[in-house]
Amino acid sequence: MTRRLSLDEAVAHLRAGELVGLPTDTVYGVGAILSPPGDPQRLFALKRRPAQVALPVLGASLEQFAGLGIELGEDARRLASAFWPGALTVVVRAPSALARALGARESSVGLRIPDDDTARQLLAATGPLAVSSANLHGQAPCQSAEDIERVFGADEALAGVLDDGPRRGTPSTVISVLERPWRVLREGAVSRRALAALAGDAGLG
């Protein structure tokens, strides 16, 4: 049985380098801290996720991303101002060591600030986390702690789940601003129409 964790317990397990299930504004995710003793690579094994499918990073603030050595350019800041907190993942340039730790093939990372009070409280305490949807790769994401128990209950790699009730949102839209025009890599909660209206001279591919 997957252990239910309080917020403080979830923070402690993450700081100890363990994997924890957590609610977001869309669905439930599984997170790992980025600095030792954390190892985001463990998320690939837990989810049976291909190593070349890079992990995104969730944070509580722009300042947390800056602490990772990430400089948000004008385009990323325009999107952040319009859609964060919210269900938009923005792919930006990142230090190569960070990108490699997350499985990226180039020096980039997907960033997001979730529109969820519980998730942001957790992130404020732990710092940015590598977070992927809670599911086996290719399957539907978990929408509750009960779903996580059903999928991962027998896997000792998961320390537990921060249970905050169901989350039945649409997965985030993923957009890359590595070059212009911006590229929508996955359509989700934020529509192409909304992104196109904001893109302006940047364009939307």
Secondary structure, 3 states (H helix, E strand, C coil): CCCEECHHHHHHHHHCCCEEEEECCCCEEEEEECCCCCCCHHHHHHHCCCCCCCCCEECCCHHHHHCCCCCCCHHHHHHHHHHCCCCEEEEEECCHHHHHHCCCCCCEEEEECCCCHHHHHHHHHHCCEEEEECCCCCCCCCCCHHHHHHHHCCCCCEEEEECCCCCCCCCCEEEECCCCCEEEEECCCCCHHHHHHHHHHHCEC
